[in-house]
Amino acid sequence: MKFKIHSKTLYNALSAVSKVINSKNAMTILNNFLFEVENEYVKITASDLENILMARVSIDNIDGETGKFCLDARRCVELFKELPELNVDFSIDENLAITIESPGDKFNFVGINGDEYPTPKQEAQEIEPLTFECQAEQLILGIDNTLFAVGTDDLRPQMMGILFDIKPEGITFVATDTRKLVRYANSMSAPGITASCIIPVKPASIIKNAFAKEDNVKVTLDGKSATVESESFTFNCRLIKGIFPAYDKVIPMNNPYTLTVDRVSLLNALRRVGVFVDPGHGLVKFHITAESVEMKAQDNNFCTSGRVELPCSFSGDEMNIGFSAPYLIDICNTISTNNIVVKLSDPSRPGVFLPEENDKNSDLLMLLMPMTINNY
């Protein structure tokens, strides 16, 4: 079997698909890509048994019977990363000796029979699958804005992923680890169905990377897994079982005081004062007045401290409150507007962080629990 393929197009597909492969696999064959050659394209698949990503790449000058074979993933990615942008020739004989040739270059591989690659078992569907179409950008924006807030506690597995709360008019993406919560609603395209699922961190990251240049995607939910499909990629992943916490009930609706501060100035100040926080808790103390916010941090273990003051606008009385510096930095990095708006009530209630103005068809809200401070 012989065929011709463009090197950089193949490299882009290999690079995206390789994100599924674990550094250590229970089955050695999972260190390989599965290549399935068909009439007009080759399908390249990688799997870790829970997540399966398949890319389709066009090929030319096919000679001989089509078939499938496995190739070492690491060597494939590294080789095609270094190749210049040109067409290369694949030759596969009956003993799975594989030759890859380009002008002046020749590389030899020994393949593995593609029939040995594990395929998912077909299970009886407990519920009728639900399908909707949306823009890939809608999913990527949802993942971008919520991924940092996903929990890592094995005792709360439902929080170790992003909730996709799908409504006919749009999708709401939610992540929380009990200390912080992010809710991002996007109505860029209307799914037209009502459903929900919890996508784990690894699949969410794969969706974000693999579908970044795609236009529209079709999403299918069957209760146990989700399938995202575009012209170039098909991705299937296991969902997290369980019920996500009722996120709307923990978002305070009556925080009367508004703090407005320049986002970049706040981010830089947090990075400076964050040098002096106790790494055990990351506490930064805030003293907020009508026109300025003062931040202090100290690490008693090394007798160090830092203080930073910024201009702001605050509608309430003077307030002392504590927040975690690393969490605040994550929030400042995620919000993109010039100013950040913080809705506060008192030092014991969560702060609600908002962009100064939401983008069209989107609504972003972040909640952060305060930390106890005895004195400022």
C-alpha distance (Angstrom), angle and dihedral (degrees) to the residues before:
residue distance angle dihedral
M1 . . .
K2 3.79 . .
F3 3.80 134.6 .
K4 3.81 141.3 159.7
I5 3.82 124.9 -127.0
H6 3.82 137.0 175.4
S7 3.81 110.7 -105.2
K8 3.83 100.9 -141.4
T9 3.80 93.6 42.6
L10 3.78 88.2 53.1
Y11 3.81 91.9 45.4
N12 3.82 92.1 53.3
A13 3.80 89.9 52.2
L14 3.81 93.8 45.3
S15 3.80 92.2 47.9
A16 3.81 92.4 51.6
V17 3.80 94.9 44.5
S18 3.82 93.3 46.6
K19 3.84 90.6 66.9
V20 3.82 87.9 78.3
I21 3.81 94.5 59.7
N22 3.81 116.0 95.0
S23 3.80 121.4 -135.4
K24 3.82 87.4 -121.2
N25 3.80 121.8 30.9
A26 3.79 130.8 -169.2
M27 3.82 88.8 -139.5
T28 3.81 118.5 48.1
I29 3.78 93.0 -145.6
L30 3.81 89.5 65.4
N31 3.83 86.6 72.7
N32 3.81 85.7 72.6
F33 3.78 137.9 75.2
L34 3.78 117.7 -122.9
F35 3.82 110.9 -133.8
E36 3.82 116.1 -162.3
V37 3.80 112.3 -174.0
E38 3.80 116.0 -153.9
N39 3.78 133.2 169.2
E40 3.81 100.9 -75.6
Y41 3.79 105.7 8.5
V42 3.77 145.5 20.3
K43 3.80 121.6 -121.4
I44 3.82 115.0 -143.0
T45 3.81 116.5 -162.4
A46 3.81 134.5 -173.3
S47 3.79 126.4 -178.4
D48 3.80 142.6 178.5
L49 3.85 90.6 -170.2
E50 3.83 91.8 -102.0
N51 3.81 99.2 52.2
I52 3.80 125.8 39.5
L53 3.81 123.3 -173.1
M54 3.80 121.7 -175.3
A55 3.81 126.3 -173.8
R56 3.80 127.4 -164.7
V57 3.81 119.6 -145.1
S58 3.81 125.5 -179.1
I59 3.81 118.0 -119.3
D60 3.83 134.7 -169.2
N61 3.80 139.9 -154.5
I62 3.80 96.1 28.7
D63 3.80 112.0 -169.9
G64 3.81 123.9 -177.4
E65 3.79 133.5 7.3
T66 3.79 119.1 -30.6
G67 3.78 119.1 -118.2
K68 3.79 145.9 139.9
F69 3.79 137.3 -94.9
C70 3.80 140.9 164.8
L71 3.81 127.2 -119.4
D72 3.81 131.6 -171.4
A73 3.81 105.4 -90.8
R74 3.80 99.6 -150.3
R75 3.81 95.1 51.2
C76 3.81 91.8 44.9
V77 3.79 93.4 53.5
E78 3.80 94.0 44.3
L79 3.82 92.9 47.3
F80 3.79 97.0 49.3
K81 3.80 91.2 43.0
E82 3.80 88.6 63.2
L83 3.81 98.5 40.6
P84 3.83 117.7 100.1
E85 3.78 119.9 -118.3
L86 3.80 104.4 -79.0
N87 3.80 143.2 105.8
V88 3.81 117.7 -78.7
D89 3.80 130.1 -163.1
F90 3.81 122.9 -129.7
S91 3.83 118.9 -158.3
I92 3.82 121.1 -175.0
D93 3.81 121.7 -178.1
E94 3.81 129.0 -162.1
N95 3.84 90.8 -91.4
L96 3.83 91.1 54.7
A97 3.79 93.0 -110.8
I98 3.81 101.1 154.8
T99 3.79 125.8 -158.1
I100 3.79 124.2 -169.9
E101 3.81 113.9 -165.8
S102 3.77 136.8 -178.1
P103 3.82 129.7 162.8
G104 3.82 104.9 -56.6
D105 3.83 95.0 -3.4
K106 3.79 134.5 91.2
F107 3.81 127.0 176.5
N108 3.81 127.8 -175.9
F109 3.80 127.1 -152.3
V110 3.78 134.1 174.5
G111 3.80 109.1 -135.6
I112 3.80 131.7 -154.2
N113 3.79 124.7 -128.1
G114 3.80 107.4 -90.9
D115 3.82 91.1 -140.1
E116 3.82 88.3 72.0
Y117 3.81 92.5 62.7
P118 3.83 110.4 104.8
T119 3.78 116.7 -111.0
P120 3.81 124.7 -162.8
K121 3.77 116.8 -97.9
Q122 3.77 115.7 -114.8
E123 3.79 107.6 -118.3
A124 3.77 128.4 -166.3
Q125 3.79 110.2 -97.7
E126 3.81 113.1 -115.2
I127 3.79 92.0 -163.7
E128 3.78 135.3 19.2
P129 3.84 108.3 -89.5
L130 3.81 116.4 -110.4
T131 3.79 120.0 -141.7
F132 3.78 132.8 -168.6
E133 3.79 137.9 162.2
C134 3.78 127.0 -134.2
Q135 3.77 141.4 154.2
A136 3.80 114.5 -77.4
E137 3.81 88.5 -132.8
Q138 3.80 89.1 62.6
L139 3.82 91.7 59.9
I140 3.80 93.5 42.3
L141 3.81 93.6 51.0
G142 3.80 89.8 49.5
I143 3.80 92.1 51.3
D144 3.82 93.3 43.3
N145 3.78 92.7 54.1
T146 3.81 97.9 45.3
L147 3.81 109.8 29.5
F148 3.82 95.4 89.5
A149 3.82 91.8 58.4
V150 3.82 97.1 55.9
G151 3.81 114.3 123.5
T152 3.80 124.4 -116.6
D153 3.82 100.0 -162.2
D154 3.81 111.4 119.5
L155 3.81 89.1 -156.4
R156 3.81 88.8 65.3
P157 3.82 102.6 44.9
Q158 3.82 92.9 164.5
M159 3.82 88.4 66.4
M160 3.82 93.5 51.7
G161 3.79 91.8 86.4
I162 3.80 145.2 37.6
L163 3.79 119.3 -86.0
F164 3.81 113.7 -132.3
D165 3.82 102.5 -158.6
I166 3.80 101.3 -171.3
K167 3.80 121.0 -161.8
P168 3.81 129.8 172.8
E169 3.80 91.5 -104.2
G170 3.84 100.0 42.5
I171 3.80 149.2 -37.7
T172 3.80 128.0 -84.6
F173 3.81 116.4 -156.4
V174 3.81 117.7 -158.7
A175 3.80 134.1 -179.2
T176 3.81 130.8 171.2
D177 3.79 141.5 165.7
T178 3.87 94.2 -171.2
R179 3.82 91.1 -101.1
K180 3.79 96.1 64.0
L181 3.79 134.2 16.9
V182 3.80 132.1 -166.3
R183 3.80 124.8 -164.2
Y184 3.79 117.1 -174.7
A185 3.81 119.7 177.7
N186 3.79 120.7 -168.5
S187 3.81 127.9 -177.6
M188 3.80 97.3 176.6
S189 3.80 87.3 127.2
A190 3.80 129.1 10.4
P191 3.84 115.9 -123.4
G192 3.81 93.0 -161.5
I193 3.83 93.0 -145.6
T194 3.81 138.4 83.9
A195 3.80 117.0 -126.6
S196 3.80 143.2 120.1
C197 3.79 138.2 -151.3
I198 3.81 139.8 167.5
I199 3.82 114.6 -125.2
P200 3.84 115.6 -159.2
V201 3.80 121.2 -126.1
K202 3.81 98.5 -103.3
P203 3.83 95.5 51.1
A204 3.81 90.1 45.0
S205 3.82 90.4 54.1
I206 3.82 90.8 47.5
I207 3.82 91.8 51.5
K208 3.81 89.8 49.1
N209 3.82 92.7 52.7
A210 3.81 103.0 34.8
F211 3.81 98.4 46.0
A212 3.83 98.0 38.7
K213 3.82 93.0 110.2
E214 3.80 97.5 36.9
D215 3.81 123.7 104.6
N216 3.80 109.4 -153.1
V217 3.80 130.4 9.6
K218 3.78 135.9 -166.7
V219 3.81 116.1 -137.5
T220 3.81 122.8 -160.5
L221 3.82 122.5 -170.2
D222 3.80 121.0 -168.0
G223 3.80 101.8 171.6
K224 3.82 96.7 -99.2
S225 3.79 102.4 43.9
A226 3.78 143.4 18.8
T227 3.80 127.4 -138.2
V228 3.80 122.0 -159.0
E229 3.79 115.4 -169.1
S230 3.82 134.6 -176.2
E231 3.78 134.9 159.8
S232 3.81 91.7 -83.4
F233 3.82 105.9 28.1
T234 3.80 142.1 37.9
F235 3.81 117.2 -166.9
N236 3.80 127.7 -175.6
C237 3.81 123.6 -174.7
R238 3.78 139.7 171.5
L239 3.80 116.9 -108.7
I240 3.80 126.2 -134.2
K241 3.78 111.6 -105.5
G242 3.77 121.2 -131.4
I243 3.77 141.0 51.8
F244 3.79 120.7 -61.8
P245 3.84 115.0 -130.9
A246 3.80 116.9 -92.3
Y247 3.79 93.3 -98.0
D248 3.83 98.3 -176.6
K249 3.80 91.3 60.8
V250 3.82 93.8 62.2
I251 3.81 96.2 49.4
P252 3.84 108.2 97.2
M253 3.77 113.2 -129.4
N254 3.81 99.3 -169.7
N255 3.81 107.8 54.5
P256 3.83 97.9 142.3
Y257 3.81 102.0 -172.9
T258 3.80 122.9 79.3
L259 3.79 125.8 -155.5
T260 3.81 117.4 -169.8
V261 3.81 119.2 -171.4
D262 3.80 137.3 162.0
R263 3.80 107.7 -93.4
V264 3.81 99.6 -144.4
S265 3.80 92.6 44.9
L266 3.80 90.8 50.2
L267 3.82 91.8 47.0
N268 3.80 93.1 50.7
A269 3.81 92.0 45.0
L270 3.81 90.9 51.4
R271 3.79 90.7 51.1
R272 3.80 90.7 51.7
V273 3.77 97.9 45.5
G274 3.80 90.1 38.2
V275 3.81 88.4 71.1
F276 3.81 87.0 73.6
V277 3.81 102.1 45.2
D278 3.77 122.4 115.2
P279 3.83 102.1 -103.7
G280 3.79 89.5 -142.3
H281 3.81 92.9 71.2
G282 3.83 108.9 -1.7
L283 3.81 93.1 -137.0
V284 3.80 119.7 179.4
K285 3.82 117.4 -176.0
F286 3.80 118.1 -142.2
H287 3.80 126.6 -156.3
I288 3.80 106.4 -168.8
T289 3.81 124.1 -166.8
A290 3.78 132.1 168.9
E291 3.82 94.1 -85.6
S292 3.81 107.8 17.9
V293 3.78 143.4 36.0
E294 3.79 120.2 -149.6
M295 3.82 120.6 -160.4
K296 3.80 125.7 -162.2
A297 3.79 132.2 -178.1
Q298 3.78 132.2 175.4
D299 3.77 139.2 -179.7
N300 3.80 108.4 -153.1
N301 3.80 91.3 -170.2
F302 3.81 89.9 69.6
C303 3.84 99.6 22.3
T304 3.80 92.6 -119.8
S305 3.78 129.8 137.8
G306 3.78 141.7 171.1
R307 3.79 136.6 -159.3
V308 3.83 130.2 -166.1
E309 3.80 130.3 177.0
L310 3.82 127.4 -159.7
P311 3.80 134.9 -179.8
C312 3.79 115.4 -110.0
S313 3.77 144.2 153.7
F314 3.82 117.6 -113.4
S315 3.78 126.2 177.0
G316 3.82 98.3 -163.5
D317 3.78 138.6 67.0
E318 3.79 120.6 -78.3
M319 3.81 110.8 -64.4
N320 3.79 137.6 -171.8
I321 3.81 115.3 -154.8
G322 3.80 137.6 156.6
F323 3.81 130.6 -136.8
S324 3.80 136.4 172.5
A325 3.82 110.6 -98.3
P326 3.85 96.3 -146.9
Y327 3.82 91.1 51.6
L328 3.81 91.8 48.3
I329 3.80 90.8 49.9
D330 3.82 89.6 53.3
I331 3.81 89.8 51.4
C332 3.81 93.0 48.6
N333 3.80 90.9 48.9
T334 3.81 92.3 51.2
I335 3.81 99.1 46.0
S336 3.80 109.5 74.2
T337 3.83 105.3 -170.1
N338 3.81 122.8 105.5
N339 3.80 92.8 -112.6
I340 3.79 132.6 37.0
V341 3.79 119.7 -143.5
V342 3.81 117.1 -150.8
K343 3.81 121.0 -167.1
L344 3.82 111.7 -154.0
S345 3.79 136.9 179.0
D346 3.81 110.3 173.0
P347 3.84 136.1 -29.0
S348 3.80 93.0 -90.9
R349 3.82 97.9 52.6
P350 3.82 127.1 76.7
G351 3.77 121.1 -94.3
V352 3.80 119.3 -126.3
F353 3.82 113.8 -141.1
L354 3.80 118.7 -158.4
P355 3.80 137.3 172.5
E356 3.79 113.7 -109.4
E357 3.80 87.6 -115.6
N358 3.79 129.3 5.7
D359 3.78 121.6 -127.5
K360 3.78 118.5 -108.9
N361 3.82 113.2 -71.9
S362 3.82 92.6 6.8
D363 3.80 139.2 98.2
L364 3.82 120.5 -168.4
L365 3.80 124.6 -170.3
M366 3.80 128.6 169.7
L367 3.77 126.2 -170.1
L368 3.80 125.1 -161.7
M369 3.79 126.5 -173.7
P370 3.82 114.0 -132.4
M371 3.80 124.1 -123.7
T372 3.79 123.1 -125.2
I373 3.80 115.9 -102.5
N374 3.80 122.4 -173.7
N375 3.78 96.4 -163.1
Y376 3.77 136.6 -6.9
